[in-house]
Amino acid sequence: MASETETYALFFNRHHEAAQAVLAGLPAEALNWRPLPVKAGEAPDTNTLAGLSTHVAGSLRYWLGEMFHGRNPPRDREAELAASATTVAALLADLAEAAQRVQTSLAEITPEGLAETLQYRETPVTKRWMINHMLAHAAGHLAEMALIRQLWEAQQ
């Protein structure tokens, strides 16, 4: 039977594979396309595949690459979501680097370490909570990415 952290690693691997599948074979135009046009002078109502991919990678690095180890560096979430890309390969490389950080962090933690408490926005949270938060966060954005791809393909 797999340990708790091995199970988490498996689910993060599945998320990474799902992101690869969503992005596979798309042209740059699709990576930067929004399902709804941006109205002049307003913030976008929808995200792009490039922005979501960059955001998922950035959040994984932040949560499990930095906060997981007691560091709380500044992060520009809005810049992640506003990112653009010219190739799928660049997005996949960014996701792969973030996925490797996750796997390294999970491999290093002990079962007792999962109960360790850290501060997040002045709220104490356990490392177990952080892992589950990131799994849910990534899953939500992966579903959004899959829908954006479907909408892109439907309008082609």
C-alpha positions in Angstrom: 0.0 0.0 0.0 1.3 3.4 -0.9 2.1 5.9 1.8 0.2 9.2 2.1 2.9 11.2 0.4 3.3 8.6 -2.4 -0.4 8.9 -3.0 -0.1 12.7 -3.1 2.8 12.3 -5.6 0.7 10.1 -7.8 -2.1 12.6 -7.9 0.3 15.5 -8.7 1.7 13.3 -11.5 -1.8 12.7 -12.9 -2.4 16.5 -12.8 0.9 17.1 -14.7 -0.1 14.5 -17.3 -3.5 16.0 -17.7 -2.0 19.5 -18.3 0.4 18.0 -20.9 -2.6 16.4 -22.7 -4.6 19.6 -22.7 -1.7 21.6 -24.2 -0.4 19.0 -26.7 -0.3 20.1 -30.3 -1.8 23.5 -29.9 -0.6 26.5 -31.9 0.5 29.8 -30.1 -2.8 31.4 -31.1 -4.7 28.8 -29.0 -2.4 29.3 -26.1 -3.2 33.0 -25.9 -6.9 32.8 -26.9 -9.7 33.9 -24.6 -13.2 32.4 -24.9 -14.7 35.9 -24.4 -13.3 39.1 -25.9 -11.8 41.6 -23.5 -13.8 44.8 -23.3 -11.8 48.0 -23.8 -10.6 49.4 -20.5 -11.8 46.3 -18.5 -10.0 43.3 -17.0 -10.5 40.0 -18.9 -13.5 37.9 -17.9 -11.7 34.7 -18.9 -8.2 33.2 -18.8 -5.9 31.8 -21.5 -4.2 28.4 -21.5 -0.9 30.2 -21.3 -2.0 32.2 -18.3 -3.5 29.2 -16.5 -0.5 27.0 -17.2 1.9 29.7 -15.9 -0.4 30.3 -12.9 -0.6 26.6 -11.9 3.2 26.2 -12.2 3.7 29.4 -10.2 1.4 28.3 -7.5 3.0 24.9 -7.2 6.4 26.5 -6.9 5.1 29.0 -4.3 3.2 26.6 -2.1 5.2 23.4 -2.3 8.6 24.8 -3.4 8.7 27.8 -1.0 6.0 27.9 1.7 6.4 24.2 2.2 9.9 24.9 3.4 9.0 27.9 5.5 9.8 30.5 3.0 7.1 33.1 1.9 8.5 35.0 -1.1 6.6 37.7 -2.9 4.5 36.4 -5.8 2.7 38.2 -8.7 -0.4 36.1 -9.3 -1.9 38.6 -11.7 1.3 38.4 -13.9 1.0 34.6 -13.9 -2.5 34.8 -15.2 -1.6 37.5 -17.8 1.3 35.5 -19.2 1.4 34.6 -22.9 3.3 32.0 -24.7 4.6 31.3 -28.2 5.1 27.5 -27.8 3.6 24.6 -26.0 7.2 23.5 -25.2 7.8 26.5 -23.0 4.7 26.0 -21.0 5.4 22.3 -20.6 9.0 23.0 -19.4 7.6 25.4 -16.8 5.1 22.9 -15.6 7.8 20.1 -15.5 10.1 22.2 -13.4 7.3 23.0 -10.9 6.2 19.3 -10.9 9.8 18.3 -10.1 9.8 20.7 -7.1 6.6 19.1 -5.9 8.0 15.6 -6.2 11.2 16.6 -4.3 9.2 18.2 -1.5 7.0 15.2 -1.1 9.9 12.8 -1.2 11.5 14.7 1.7 8.6 14.9 4.1 8.0 12.4 6.9 4.5 11.3 8.0 5.0 13.4 11.1 6.0 16.4 8.9 2.6 16.4 7.3 1.2 17.6 10.6 3.7 20.5 10.8 2.0 23.9 11.0 3.0 26.9 9.0 1.5 30.4 8.7 -0.5 31.3 5.7 -2.0 34.8 5.7 -1.9 34.8 9.5 -3.7 31.5 9.6 -1.9 28.3 10.8 -2.2 25.5 8.3 -0.6 22.1 8.2 1.6 20.8 5.4 -1.1 18.2 4.7 -3.6 21.1 4.3 -1.2 22.8 1.9 -0.9 19.7 -0.3 -4.6 19.1 -0.4 -5.2 22.8 -1.2 -2.8 22.6 -4.1 -4.3 19.4 -5.5 -7.8 21.0 -5.5 -6.5 24.3 -6.9 -4.6 22.5 -9.7 -7.6 20.3 -10.5 -9.9 23.3 -10.8 -7.6 25.1 -13.2 -7.0 21.9 -15.2 -10.7 21.5 -15.7 -10.8 25.2 -16.8 -7.9 24.5 -19.2 -9.7 21.5 -20.7 -12.8 23.6 -21.3 -10.9 26.4 -23.0 -9.3 23.8 -25.3 -12.7 22.4 -26.2 -14.0 25.9 -26.9 -11.0 26.7 -29.0 -11.4 23.5 -31.0 -15.2 24.1 -31.5 -14.6 27.6 -32.9 -12.0 26.4 -35.4 
